[in-house]
Amino acid sequence: MTARHFLQRLLQMGAALLAMSFLMYMLIGLMPGDPVDLMLAGDPHLTAADALRLKAMYGLDKPLLSRWAHWLLQTLQGRAGFSRLYDMPVMQVLWPRLAHTALLMGLALLLTLCIAVPLGVSAARRPGSPGDKIINIFCLSGLSLPAFWLALLLIDFFVVRHGWLPAGASARHPLSMILPVVTLAAGGIAVYIRHLRASMIAALSADYIKTAAAKGCSPARIVWGHALRNALAPVVTVLMIDLGALVGGTVVIEEIFAYPGMGKLMFDAITGNDYNLALAGFLLLTACVMAANLLADILYARLDPRVGRDA
C-alpha cells in the first residue's frame, strides 16, 4: 500500500466516522426522554422551571444539529461528557472496558486461527477423504449452533453439573475466560476452515505449485511455504471484515457471562439512557472496526505484493 493510498483511506475513515457520529447522535437524540426527564421522574420536588433551567444548563434547549456539533467538538478534545450510570468521565469508563473486550476478542481469534488453519489445510490437501468429510460435518455443526445456546450448554455442563469452571468471566481470572473464549471462537472456527479449505484447494492447483514440485520442493514447503501464503490473503480480508460481527457477538457473550467489556457496557448504557456513554462507546467501536479494515488492506498488500503495487 502506497503512502498516498494510505492517506486516502485515513481521510475516508474520517469522513465515515463523521457521518456515523451524526447518524448516531440524531437517532439517540430523537429517542423519547432525556437526562432531565429522568431527573424529574426521580425527584418529585423538581418543578417545570427547574426542568427548563436544567435543559438550558445542559444545552438540551438548543437545536439537535447545534448540540451534535458541540458534542463532536468536545469529544475530539477528549471530553466526551460525564456518565450518568457510573458518575465519572465517559473516557475513564470506556478505556478499561475496551481493553477487556480486546482481550476477549484477541484470545478468541487466536484460538480460531490455531484450530482453523491446520484443519483447513488438512481438508484441502485431501478433498473428499474421510478426514475432509468429518471436518465438513464439524463445520456445519459449528455454523448451525447459535452462540447463546452454546454458551448456555457450556455453563450447564462445566458450571452447573460439574463445577469445574466459574460461571462469571473476569480478565483477572484466566480460568473464567475459557467458556466465553470458546463460545466466541466456535462459530469463527467453522467459517474460517471453510474459507481456508476453498482457498487452499485453488492455490494447490495453481501452476506455480506444479513448478515448485517439479523443482524438487518438499510437500511440506509447497503447502506451508507457497500455497498457504496465497490462500491466506482472502481469509485475512474476511477475518477483518467480520470483526464488526465479532464485536456484535460479544454483546451477547458478555451479557451471558457477566464479562465487563464493551458489549455489556453498551447494553447497560442504552437500557440506562446514559446518552454520553452510549454515543462515545459506539463511536469508539466504529473507529476500531474501520481500523481493522485498514489493517486488512495492509496485510493483504503484504501477502500479495501485486495488490500493493496496484494501490
VOGU-3710 file (C-alpha; in Angstrom, 3 decimals, decimal comma):
1> mtarhflqrl> 0,000/0,000/0,000  1,430/3,359/-1,046  1,547/6,387/1,244  -0,973/8,177/-0,985  -3,443/5,304/-0,775  -2,945/5,094/2,999  -3,684/8,823/3,357  -6,792/8,460/1,203  -8,030/5,642/3,403  -7,474/7,747/6,526
11> lqmgaallam> -9,483/10,598/5,006  -12,257/8,179/4,060  -12,279/6,802/7,599  -12,538/10,320/8,996  -15,476/11,156/6,731  -17,217/7,885/7,597  -16,738/8,471/11,328  -18,144/11,978/10,953  -21,224/10,640/9,172  -21,673/7,833/11,710
21> sflmymligl> -21,369/10,228/14,647  -24,078/12,440/13,109  -26,366/9,488/12,452  -25,915/8,008/15,935  -26,424/11,373/17,626  -29,578/12,036/15,638  -31,043/8,601/16,387  -30,272/8,747/20,101  -31,349/12,390/20,289  -34,743/11,524/18,800
31> mpgdpvdlml> -35,372/8,821/21,396  -38,101/9,671/23,926  -36,832/11,014/27,216  -33,569/12,721/28,115  -31,414/13,049/31,277  -33,518/15,932/32,561  -36,735/13,938/32,140  -35,151/11,124/34,116  -34,140/13,573/36,842  -37,702/14,898/37,000
41> agdphltaad> -39,081/11,368/37,283  -36,669/10,550/40,087  -37,222/13,736/42,123  -40,848/14,881/42,597  -39,673/18,174/44,133  -38,314/19,456/40,812  -40,624/21,931/39,103  -41,167/22,831/35,455  -38,974/25,889/35,972  -36,199/23,649/37,283
51> alrlkamygl> -36,560/21,474/34,181  -36,178/24,491/31,882  -33,144/25,676/33,835  -31,508/22,228/33,685  -32,216/21,886/29,964  -30,542/25,257/29,379  -27,596/24,230/31,554  -27,008/21,030/29,583  -27,745/22,627/26,219  -30,834/20,479/25,640
61> dkpllsrwah> -32,863/23,542/24,653  -30,714/24,069/21,546  -31,406/22,566/18,100  -30,264/18,971/17,619  -27,706/19,891/14,953  -26,103/22,507/17,190  -25,935/20,019/20,077  -24,254/17,445/17,813  -21,602/19,924/16,670  -20,839/20,911/20,267
71> wllqtlqgra> -20,694/17,272/21,388  -18,409/16,312/18,496  -16,020/19,188/19,236  -15,843/18,241/22,902  -15,334/14,540/22,062  -12,477/15,296/19,658  -10,821/17,187/22,506  -11,098/14,111/24,737  -14,047/15,411/26,771  -16,964/13,129/25,932
81> gfsrlydmpv> -19,005/14,198/28,928  -19,973/12,516/32,170  -21,509/9,080/32,549  -24,793/9,192/34,436  -24,645/5,493/35,350  -21,052/5,422/36,613  -20,782/9,019/37,873  -17,384/9,552/36,254  -15,965/10,863/32,948  -17,013/8,772/29,961
91> mqvlwprlah> -13,491/8,106/28,711  -12,438/6,737/32,103  -15,274/4,218/31,798  -14,614/3,280/28,172  -10,882/2,530/28,050  -10,796/-0,306/30,640  -13,862/-1,919/29,061  -12,348/-1,642/25,588  -9,196/-3,364/26,858  -11,302/-6,203/28,301
101> tallmglall> -13,175/-6,694/25,023  -9,909/-6,562/23,057  -8,516/-9,304/25,305  -11,613/-11,477/24,808  -11,634/-10,989/21,044  -7,873/-11,481/20,770  -7,996/-14,796/22,625  -10,991/-15,920/20,547  -9,219/-15,041/17,288  -6,054/-16,786/18,423
111> ltlciavplg> -7,985/-19,955/19,273  -9,874/-19,703/15,982  -6,708/-19,497/13,879  -4,864/-22,183/15,851  -7,656/-24,643/15,056  -8,915/-23,397/11,679  -5,558/-23,173/9,882  -4,343/-26,774/10,410  -7,820/-28,253/9,880  -8,441/-26,156/6,770
121> vsaarrpgsp> -5,065/-27,112/5,277  -5,597/-30,773/6,148  -9,029/-30,817/4,490  -7,688/-29,072/1,350  -4,785/-31,497/0,901  -7,137/-34,473/0,659  -10,549/-33,212/-0,519  -13,246/-35,850/-0,394  -11,334/-38,046/2,058  -12,927/-39,338/5,300
131> gdkiinifcl> -10,998/-36,683/7,236  -12,331/-33,960/4,944  -15,897/-35,206/5,435  -15,511/-35,237/9,223  -14,149/-31,679/9,155  -17,080/-30,569/6,980  -19,548/-32,120/9,453  -17,756/-30,269/12,269  -18,043/-27,019/10,306  -21,746/-27,480/9,642
141> sglslpafwl> -22,332/-28,171/13,329  -20,431/-25,047/14,318  -22,349/-22,886/11,851  -25,722/-24,290/12,926  -25,293/-23,830/16,685  -26,224/-20,320/17,938  -23,602/-18,708/20,175  -26,017/-18,006/23,036  -27,235/-21,630/23,025  -23,672/-22,948/23,048
151> alllidffvv> -22,887/-20,643/25,954  -25,822/-21,999/27,931  -24,822/-25,598/27,163  -21,242/-24,959/28,300  -22,440/-23,285/31,504  -24,788/-26,181/32,218  -22,065/-28,803/31,721  -18,943/-27,150/33,139  -20,507/-24,956/35,833  -23,849/-26,374/36,954
161> rhgwlpagas> -23,252/-30,112/36,601  -19,560/-30,436/37,451  -18,456/-27,099/38,920  -15,158/-27,177/37,042  -15,264/-23,542/35,891  -16,789/-20,329/37,239  -19,967/-19,002/35,632  -18,839/-15,379/35,502  -15,881/-14,169/33,458  -13,167/-11,746/34,504
171> arhplsmilp> -9,914/-10,683/32,862  -8,170/-11,187/36,221  -9,018/-14,901/36,401  -7,687/-16,899/33,411  -9,889/-19,947/34,065  -13,035/-17,824/33,914  -12,097/-16,748/30,349  -12,246/-20,292/28,943  -16,003/-20,546/28,383  -16,565/-17,116/26,750
181> vvtlaaggia> -13,482/-17,542/24,546  -14,580/-20,997/23,378  -18,135/-19,775/22,773  -16,994/-16,756/20,759  -14,487/-18,776/18,743  -16,759/-21,724/17,894  -18,627/-20,105/15,011  -15,500/-18,450/13,632  -13,595/-21,738/13,543  -16,181/-23,288/11,230
191> vyirhlrasm> -16,287/-20,232/8,953  -12,533/-19,919/8,503  -11,983/-23,640/7,993  -14,353/-23,491/5,031  -12,785/-20,307/3,634  -9,255/-21,621/4,040  -10,141/-25,004/2,576  -11,570/-23,400/-0,576  -8,598/-21,028/-0,912  -6,066/-23,815/-0,369
201> iaalsadyik> -7,692/-26,088/-2,955  -7,461/-23,270/-5,514  -3,868/-22,468/-4,529  -2,698/-26,102/-4,663  -3,973/-26,451/-8,229  -2,138/-23,334/-9,465  0,730/-23,540/-11,983  3,354/-22,170/-9,594  2,694/-25,088/-7,229  3,338/-27,533/-10,061
211> taaakgcspa> 6,533/-25,645/-10,896  7,691/-25,777/-7,267  7,032/-29,540/-7,171  8,939/-30,027/-10,429  11,928/-28,186/-8,938  12,029/-30,671/-6,063  10,410/-28,696/-3,236  9,204/-30,873/-0,388  5,429/-31,306/0,060  5,560/-29,503/3,417
221> rivwghalrn> 7,323/-26,493/1,896  4,884/-26,414/-1,015  1,870/-26,459/1,307  3,062/-24,257/4,171  5,556/-22,040/2,359  3,904/-21,391/-1,008  0,222/-22,343/-1,100  -0,728/-21,174/2,392  0,711/-17,690/1,853  -1,531/-17,121/-1,173
231> alapvvtvlm> -4,524/-18,848/0,398  -4,371/-16,613/3,475  -4,971/-13,381/1,557  -8,758/-13,745/1,115  -9,062/-15,304/4,568  -7,386/-12,266/6,167  -9,803/-9,997/4,339  -12,822/-11,963/5,578  -11,357/-12,056/9,081  -11,004/-8,285/9,327
241> idlgalvggt> -14,370/-7,580/7,714  -16,047/-9,998/10,131  -14,524/-8,128/13,055  -17,636/-5,965/13,170  -19,808/-9,056/13,536  -17,437/-10,329/16,212  -17,836/-7,069/18,138  -21,604/-7,503/17,914  -21,312/-11,095/19,084  -19,501/-10,030/22,235
251> vvieeifayp> -22,636/-8,186/23,398  -24,499/-11,466/23,901  -21,486/-13,370/25,246  -20,502/-10,633/27,690  -24,062/-10,366/28,956  -24,375/-14,134/29,493  -21,038/-14,447/31,305  -21,292/-11,046/33,061  -17,976/-10,061/31,483  -17,119/-6,360/31,974
261> gmgklmfdai> -16,468/-5,483/28,327  -17,723/-3,018/25,743  -20,682/-5,156/24,721  -22,174/-5,294/28,198  -21,292/-1,630/28,749  -23,193/-0,554/25,624  -26,178/-2,683/26,611  -26,253/-1,085/30,078  -25,768/2,415/28,623  -28,724/2,050/26,238
271> tgndynlala> -31,076/0,472/28,776  -29,999/3,053/31,368  -30,388/6,038/28,994  -26,767/7,049/29,516  -26,535/9,014/26,260  -22,985/10,303/26,645  -21,628/6,832/27,321  -23,611/5,198/24,504  -22,564/7,801/21,908  -18,867/7,726/22,763
281> gfllltacvm> -18,867/3,933/23,000  -20,496/3,409/19,612  -18,134/5,904/18,004  -15,114/4,177/19,549  -16,285/0,741/18,380  -16,901/2,104/14,865  -13,377/3,512/14,785  -11,962/0,143/15,871  -13,823/-1,707/13,102  -12,618/0,794/10,490
291> aanlladily> -9,057/0,469/11,761  -9,357/-3,308/11,401  -10,475/-2,903/7,780  -7,473/-0,680/7,123  -5,228/-3,303/8,708  -6,795/-5,886/6,391  -5,753/-3,829/3,369  -2,197/-3,533/4,693  -1,930/-7,264/5,405  -3,434/-8,111/2,030
301> arldprvgrd> -0,805/-5,958/0,324  1,916/-7,711/2,317  0,621/-11,176/1,399  0,099/-10,273/-2,276  2,632/-7,659/-3,482  0,612/-7,144/-6,682  -2,120/-5,507/-4,617  0,394/-3,142/-3,034  1,716/-2,081/-6,425  -1,775/-1,525/-7,839
311> a> -2,760/0,511/-4,787
//
